[in-house]
Every structure is written in C-alpha cells, then in structure tokens.
Amino acid sequence: MIHSRVHVSDLREHVGRTVTVCGWVNTLRLQRKMQFVIVRDSTGMVQVTHQRDDGPLEAQLEALTTESAVRITGRVVDAAQVKLGGLEIVPEQVEVLNLAATPLPIDEHTGLEQRLDWRFLDVRRRPATQLMFAVQTTLEQGMREYAYAQGATEMHTPKLMGTASESGAEVFKLGYFDRSAYLAQSPQFYKQMAISAGIDKVFEIGPVFRAEPSFTSRHATEFTGVDVELAWIDSVEDVMVFEEQMLAHAIGKVADLHGEAIREHFGVEVTVPTTPFPRITMAEAHEILRKGGWDPEGVKEDLDPEGERSISAHIREATGHEFVFITHYPVGIRPFYHKRPADDPSVTLSFDLLWKGLEVTTGAQREHRYDVLLKQAAEKGMSTEPLQDYLNAFRFGCPPHGGLGMGLGRVLMVLLGLDSIREATFLFRGPNRLTP
C-alpha cells in the first residue's frame, strides 16, 4: 500500500498511523542492539528507530550513508525520551533513492570557499541557508506587492548591449557573432526608455553585471538588482518616499512570516523601520564625520566604507533609526544623467541609502532635458555618439522622472546579519569564481 508523503513538521498529527517520510540521512547511530537514523527533510528532523532482528531492514539501514536520499515508511509512535518532537518512526519499509558517496566533501568545520565549491550540499545541510532563501522570496514578494499597489509595471530589459553603457570601464565584453556586445551593468537606460515610452512607473528585478575586480565582502560580478523608475515626479523626494515605503512593507512581511525563525537561526531581531527615514546631505555628513576625525586631510568627496559605517552609527544614536538617506552628492562622483538643482549646480539631486552602515541603494532624479544632457555628458568628457540611442529617448517629450537601483544580496546581508554577500547568494560570482 502506498502512503502519501508526510512532512516531518506534520508528524505529530499522525501518531499511531503508518506514514511515509522522504528526506536525507542526517546522522546514523548504529548500536549493538538498536539502529537509529535521523532523517531530515526541508521542514525538520525525525528519529527512525529499529531494533536489530537480522532481517532485511537491518541490512538496509546498516548500508546507509550520511546524506543519502531515502523514503521510509513506518509507524509514528509517541516517544517522550526522544528530543526531536517527542516521537519516532518504527520503520516497515526503507527505500534508498540515491546512496550518498563517502566521505562527504564538506563538514561543519569547512571554510566558506570550499563550502561554495559544494554549495548544493552546503545549502542542504544548513537549515539557516534554506531559511535565507525563504526570506529572500518573501522580501521580493513584499517589494513586488508594494510596487504593484502603486501601479508599477514590471519590465524585463535586455542584458546584452551593443555599446558599453554608463562608463565603459566596468562592463564585460563578449563575442556577439561577428562583433562585440556588452553585459548590462544596470537596466538604467532601458528603464528610462520605458518612462519615455509612456509607462508611468517601472519596476524590474533582474541580473546586473559589474566588471569590478573587487574582492570585498559586499561586491559580486553578477548580482540581482531591484530597479524602479517613476515618471512625472516633482522631486527626488518622491523616489525616496517610494523606496522607504516599499522597504518598510517588505521588511514588515519578512518579520511577520519569518521573524521567529530568523531570531532562532541568525540571532537577529528583525525591526520594521518607521517612515520617513532620516535624510542628510553629503555636506552635512562630511561635517559630522570630520568632527569625529574622519578624512583629516579633507580630500574625500565620497564616503568610504568607514565613513558609511560612522555616519550610520551617528544617525542611529541621534534618531534610533537603522536607515539613512545621504543626499546631494557632488557632481564629480555622480553620472552625467543625474539632475542638478538650479540653485547649486555643484551637486546632484541624488541619494544613497545606507542600512546599518552598508550602502544598499543609489537613486536620483534624472536629467530629462536633451540639451542639458548633452552639456553634462560633454562636461564629463564623454563622446555622445555611442549614447545616441539613449539620448534619442529625450528628444520627443520625455517627462521628469527618477528612480533607484537596490542590491538584493546586500539587503539580505544586512537583514540577516551575514558577514559576506557570498552567503547571501545561491551561487556567488566574483573575480575568482565562475563555478559551480
């Protein structure tokens, strides 16, 4: 008789009945009189207990190896002494679906790089990592929900480009039939084109490629970007409001669904942020940081990671808030398409969002006037010829607009208190890693 599969977390409802569980062999304790097998599925672990009797089951259990995929049918019995849920399964049938080779290539002491070589085993063996992907799913769902509620249209823009976008420095070049193509380092130009196409609010979650030889804990050469572009805005403030509301909604969803599990597996308390988030200008941030002894030579235009951490700590002390928008970045460190305020052309109407000291978003109001774009590109010494397709989008009535790009892995990293973006990604890609 075939019994339908029961998840380990639901076994309590089946005490006294015969069920089938499917999962992996977590540990084997093969003693002189008893055989104990701990079986793990995606919902938890259960002990399978068999008294040796020289029968076929004994031989099957004896031949098992750790991480083998098994299907076990047996009776669920109350066993108060068993730590795992106070029950056990007395097996009637054992089916080995895939016997795992021995020894396993990783164990609990293996370092991160080698764990990444065997990422499927690493994820399977660590419930915390599986929880991370559940959290990622909920986070994305929350962001999409908010964007949809605001009337945003989800777009899918090309990742292959005929010309190097924004700068040309950080793009991957690849052979494309008889010429060269480039991997998109941002959907920026395409989402602006969608605005010019009359789509009021644009939203995309997709891959982004950056040819930066960065070996930090927060850089990847391929990552998932969350991109938003909004038309008919009055100011960059509209973009910041959209983002803080979207994050508050998504983090609230994560807290509701996974708050307890995150506390248990990551030791992190998920706090749903209040809105509005604090905002300070780059000039104010510099002033605060220099008082604290940062950049004593006074040469840094941008914030380095230490500056980002310090300003976040300062804001948290002053306001109790984990998030802060840094606004009005100097023209020199922002792209040519960022809009500049009429009263101070030395800065841009742009922002970065820092969460607990890590930059998770860059955003801005865009320059939507064709002649001003040409002038700003020339100032940056850029040739406008490769930009012509982009620039054409502003020649025939493009509305004022602005948007943001957020790194999903970085948000997860901060949310779960992870040390590295390598752990916040299923299969990490970096300068030295293209496998598995």
C-alpha positions, 0 to 999 in steps of 0.5 A: 500500500502506498502512503502519501508523503508526510512532512516531518513538521506534520508528524505529530498529527499522525501518531499511531498511523503508518506514514511515509517520510522522504528526506536525507540521512542526517546522522546514523547511530548504529548500536549493538542492539538498536539502529537509529537514523535521523532523517531530515527533510526541508521542514525538520528532523525525525528519529527512525528507530529499529531494533536489530532482528537480522532481517532485511531492514537491518541490512538496509539501514546498516548500508546507509550513508550520511546524506543519502536520499531515502523514503521510509515508511513506518509507524509514528509512535509517541516517544517522550525520551526522544528530543526531536518532537517527542516521537519516532518512526518504527520503520516497515519499509526503507527505500534508498533513492540515491546512496550518498558517496563517502566521505562527504566533501564538506563538514561543519568545520569547512571554510566558506570557499570550499563550502561554495565549491559544494554549495548544493550540499552546503545549502542542504545541510544548513537549515539557516541557508534554506531559511535565507532563501525563504526570506529572500522570496518573501522580501521580493514578494513584499517589494513586488506587492508594494510596487504593484499597489502603486501601479508599477509595471514590471519590465524585463530589459535586455542584458546584452548591449551593443555599446558599453553603457554608463562608463565603459570601464566596468562592463564585460565584453563578449563575442556577439557573432561577428562583433562585440556586445556588452553585459548590462551593468544596470537596466538604467537606460532601458528603464528610462526608455520605458518612462519615455515610452509612456509607462508611468512607473517601472519596476524590474528585478533582474541580473546586473553585471559589474566588471569590478575586480573587487574582492570585498565582502559586499561586491559580486560580478553578477548580482540581482538588482531591484530597479524602479523608475517613476515618471512625472515626479516633482522631486527626488523626494518622491523616489525616496518616499517610494523606496522607504515605503516599499522597504518598510512593507517588505521588511514588515512581511519578512518579520511577520512570516519569518521573524521567529525563525530568523531570531532562532537561526541568525540571532537577529531581531528583525525591526520594521523601520518607521517612515520617513527615514532620516535624510542628510546631505553629503555636506552635512555628513562630511561635517559630522564625520570630520568632527569625529576625525574622519578624512583629516586631510579633507580630500574625500568627496565620497564616503568610504566604507568607514565613513558609511559605517560612522555616519550610520552609527551617528544617525542611529544614536541621534534618531534610533533609526537603522536607515539613512538617506545621504543626499546631494552628492557632488557632481564629480562622483555622480553620472552625467544623467543625474539632475542638478538643482538650479540653485547649486549646480555643484551637486546632484539631486541624488541619494544613497541609502545606507542600512546599518552602515552598508550602502544598499541603494543609489537613486536620483532624479534624472536629467530629462532635458536633451540639451542639458544632457548633452552639456553634462555628458560633454562636461564629463568628457564623454563622446555622445555618439555611442549614447545616441540611442539613449539620448534619442529617448529625450528628444520627443517629450520625455517627462521628469522622472527618477528612480533607484537601483537596490542590491538584493544580496546586500539587503539580505546581508544586512537583514540577516546579519551575514558577514559576506554577500557570498552567503547571501547568494545561491551561487556567488560570482566574483573575480575568482569564481565562475563555478559551480 
